[in-house]
Amino acid sequence: MTDDLALFDFTLPRDHIATEPARPRDMAQLLHVVPPALAGTDEASLSLHRIRNLPDLLKDGDLLIANDTEVIRAKMEARRGEAKIGITLDRILPEGQWHALARNARKLRPGDQLRFEDDPVTAEVLTNEGDGAVTIRFSVEGDEFDAFLERRAALALPPYIARPHGPTEADNSDYRTIFSRFRGAVAAPTAGLHFTEDLLKALASKGIRKQTLTLHVGAGTFLPVRSTIAEHKMHAEWGHIDEETARLINETRANGGRVVAVGTTSLRLLESAADEKGIVHPWTGETSIFIKPGYRFRAVDALLTNFHLPRSTLFMLVCAFAGTQTMRHAYHHAIAEGLRFYSYGDACLLERAP
């Protein structure tokens, strides 16, 4: 593929960035994108709906795969002596260690002790990888660690959600999906934010099943590509697909149904767990898969996803899925129609380009 970043750039007016979700959640707008080869036209077919219309856009026998990770409070301020160190947890590692992104990280050395104001919990710096990445170990684990996060940490909301005074009480519920089950994500799998109990019931009544996997979304997921596409390194994220989920996916496709990924996080893990024949296997481990145009999809037939940042790996992923020109056209249309972008914004349903 080309290494031209300009292909994945676009200008988004600031007033198109959503700072609050739609209420109710399933009233968010939904752009259905069908690539030209599937639409039988010279241009992609674009039609505007609401999220609650999703059952009408899917088919009996389709299988939705959502991410059941739960967001933790991951952003905190520590001190090393008198120096303030901003810490954002990125992902949990074996033996109770954490990979984290640190502000003023160049000052940190292995063995440094980090303290948190008026709190008995401390953290030890184990490694400093450079570029703000560090490995740390806290002095508590389990329930004590969860209680510490409740006391000292805040949600690590994306910077484009303007919160001058920090996350609000509403964010604590708004930034959580109906599928949330296993704690460990730093950022929400945002496509799942649109689902409500009523929508799940409507989907089930149409013969559309759902199943979940777990991918703990890390802090680096939404970062734009700053160097070149070829040089960009994805942050690793921990994921799990159990045997039942893998079986249902393979059974669905064998019976002619489609696998519909709810979000790019679900898609990335499904593609990581699929073999060359498209068979999805149970999976536990880390993935740093970078999906960009030229990638051949093996496990996913349709994708429900929000609108992503320019020059981001996620915009490259949707371009790989539905076609670069199709997605540039779709995003231009979305901006012209006043759709809302990013985590709290509207969504699109993408059919996979042949």
N, C-alpha and C positions, 0 to 999 in steps of 0.2 A: 504494500500500500504506500501511498504518498506520505511524506513526512511534513507536508505543508499544514501547519497549524491554522492558517487562515481559513481553511475549509471548514473548520469546526468553531469558528468565531461568529458572533452576531452581536448586535447592539440591542440591549434590553432597556427600555425606559424604566426608571426607578419605581414609578408608580404601578408597575406591573408585578412587583415583588410582594407576595402575600406575607403579611405580618400576623394575621389571624386566620384560622381555618373557616371553611364554610360551616354554617349551622342551619339545619342538621348536616352532619358530615357527608351524607350521601347526596346532598344537593350541589356539591362541587361539579363543575362542568367537566365533560369527558369528550375529548376529540378522538374520533375513530379514524385511524389512518390505515388505508389499504393501498399497498404499493401498486404501481401501474401494471405490472405483470399479472397481478391477481385481479385488479379492477377491470382489466381489458381495455384500458385507456392509455393515452399518452402521458397523462399526469396522474399522480396519486389521487385516490378518492378520499375526500375529507368530509366528515359529517359530525355535527355538534350535538351532544346529548348531555344527560346528567348521569352521575355515577349510579343513581338508582335505576337507570335504564340498562345497566350492565347485563342483567339476565336476558334481555332481548337481543343482545349482540353476541352472546355465546350460544352454544348448542348443547342439547341433551347428550350426555356422555363426556363432556369436557371435564377436566380436573384442574381446579385452582390450587396452586401451591404458594402458600404464604409463609412469611418469616415470623416465627414465634419468639424472637428475642425480645427482651425487655430492657429499656434504657435505664441506666443507673445515673446517679448524680456523679459526674466525673471531673468537674472543674473545681479547683481549690487553690488556695494561696498558702505557700509554706515559707519558712525562713531558714536560711543557713547563716547563722550568726545574725548580723543586721541586714543582710541582703534578702530582698523579697524575691521569691521564685514562684512563678505561676506554673501550676501543674495541671495538665489534662490527661487523664488516664486514657490509654489507647486500646490495650487488650491485655487480658490476663495470660500469664505464662505458667509453666509447671512450677510446683513447689511454692505457690503463693506469691510469686513475683509478678510485677506489672511492667509492661512496656508503656511509656508515657512520653508526651511531648511537653517540653519545659521551656518557659520563657526565661531568658538569662541563663540558659543551660551551659554556656561556655565556662561559667564559674564553678560548675559542679565537678567533683572528683570522686572516684570510687572510695567508699568509706565515709563520705560526708553524711552527717545526720541532718535530716530535715525535721523541723518542728512546726506545729500548728498552734496558733494562738490559744492559750488557756486550755490546752487539750493534752491528755496524757499520751496519746498516740503519737508515735514518731515514724519516720521512714528512712531507710538507709539507701544511699545511692550505690548501686552495684556496678553499673557500667555507664559510660557516656559515649554514645555512638557518633556524636557530631550532628550538625544540622538540627539541633533541638531534641533529638531522640535520646532517651535515657531508660535504664532499667532500674526499678526500685523495689524494695520489699518493706511492707508495713509491719509494725510491731504487733498487730492483731490480725486475726482472720475470722471467717465465718460470720456469725451473728454480731460479734463485736465490731467487725469491719463494716458491716452494713449499717450499724448504728452510728459509727464514725462518719460515714458518708452522709447520713441524714443530718448530722450536726454541722459538718464542716464543708460539705461540697454542694455544688449547684449543678443543674442541668447544663451541659455544654451545647447550648443552642447555637446553630450556625450564625455567623456574624451578620448575615443579611437580614435576620429577624431582629429588628431594632428593639433592644431592651436596655436603655441607659442605666436603669437601676437593677438590672438582673432579671432572671426569669420570674414571671408572675405565678400566682397560685393556679391560675387557669392553665398555664403551660404544663404544670405537673400532670394534668389529665389530658390536655390537648396533644401533647407530644408522646402519646402512648397509644399503641394499636389495640384493637379488640382481640388480637391474637396473642398478646404479650403473655409469656409464660416463664421463660428462663432468663434470669438477670445476667447482663454482661455487655450489652451494647453501649457505646458512647453516643451514637447518633441513631435516630429512629429510622426504621425501614419505611419510608414515608408513603409509599403506595398503599400500605396497609392502614394508614390513618383514615382513609375514606370509608371504611367498612362499618356498618351498623348491624345490630341484631336483625332488624327488619330486612336489610339487604341479604344477609346470609340465609334467612328463611325463604326469601323470594328466589334466590339461586337454587336452593335445595328443591323447591317445588317445581323447578324446570328441569330437574335431573342433572344439575351441575354440582359435582362433588367438590369438597375441599379437603386439603391435607396440609400439614405444616412441616417445615424443616427449621433448623436453627443456624443463623449466621450472625455472630456478634459483630455488628458494624463498628468499624474503627474510626478514629478521628481523621485519618488521611483519605477516607473514601471520596470526599467531595472536593478535594484540592484540585485546582486547575493545573494543567501541564505547563511548567515554567521553563523547561529547557527545550528539548525536542521530543517528539513522540518516541523515537527509537531509544532515547536515553532515559525515558521516564520509568521509574521503579514504583510498582504498586506496593502499598502496605499490606502485610499479611493479616488475614482475619480468620478466626476459628469458627468452624462449622460442623454440623452433625446432620446426617440423614439416616433415619433408622430403617430397619428391614421392611416394615409395613409400608412406609412411604415409598421406598424404592419399588416394592412389589406393585403398588397401586399405579405408579407412573408407568411402569412397563406394561401392565395389564391394560391401562387406558389406551396407550398408543397401539398395542396389538389389536385392540377391538375397534380401531378407527377413530377414537376420541383424540382430543387435543390436550396438550399440557399447556396451561396458561400460568405463567409466572407472575405473581403479584410482587412487582418491584425488581430492580436490577440486582439486589442482594440475593433474592431467591434464584434468579436466573444464573448468576455467577457460580453459585454453589452447585446447581443442577448440572451446569456445563463442566464443572470440575469433577463431578462424580460420574459422568457419562463416558462410556468407552467409544471406540471408533464406530461401532454399529448403532450407537444411540441408546444402548442399554444403561440404565442408571443403577449404580451399585451403592449399597450402604457406605457411608463415609463418616469418618471422624478425623479431624486434623485441620491444618491451616491451608488456606488458598490465597494466592496472590495473582490469580489469573487476570490478564489484561486483554479485554475483548475490544477489538478495533476492526475497521473495515478490512475485509479479506478473511475474517474468521468464518469457519464453517460450523454452523450450529448443529448440535446433535440431539438435544433433549427438550427443547422448548419450541412451541409452535406459535404462541401469542404472548404478548407482554403488556401488562398494565403498569404504567409508570408515570411519575410526575414530570414536569418540565425542568430540565437541568441547566447548570451553569455553562456559559460559553467556555471553550477550550478545556472542558473537563473530560475525564476518562468516561464519565457516564453519558455525555453527549456522543462521544465516539462509539460507545456501546450501542446506543439506539440507532446510530447511523449504520453500524455493522448489521443490525437486525433488520431494518426496514429499507436501507439504502440512504446514502448521504444526501443526494439531491432531494429525495422524498422528505427527509427529516428537515432539511433546510427550508423547503417549501412549507412543511407543516408548522414549523416554528414561526415563520414569517406570517402565516395565516393566524396562528394563535395570538401573536402580538397585535395584529390588525383587529382581531375580534375582542381584544381586551381580556384574554384569559390571564389567570394569575399564576405566577411561576414559583418554583422551588418548594420547600418542605411543606408549607401550609397552603400551597396553591392547588390548581386544578390538575387534571391528569389526561393521559392519552392511552388509548388501547391500540397497540400496534400489531398488525398481522405481519408475519415473517416473510420477507422477500424470498422468492425461490433462489 
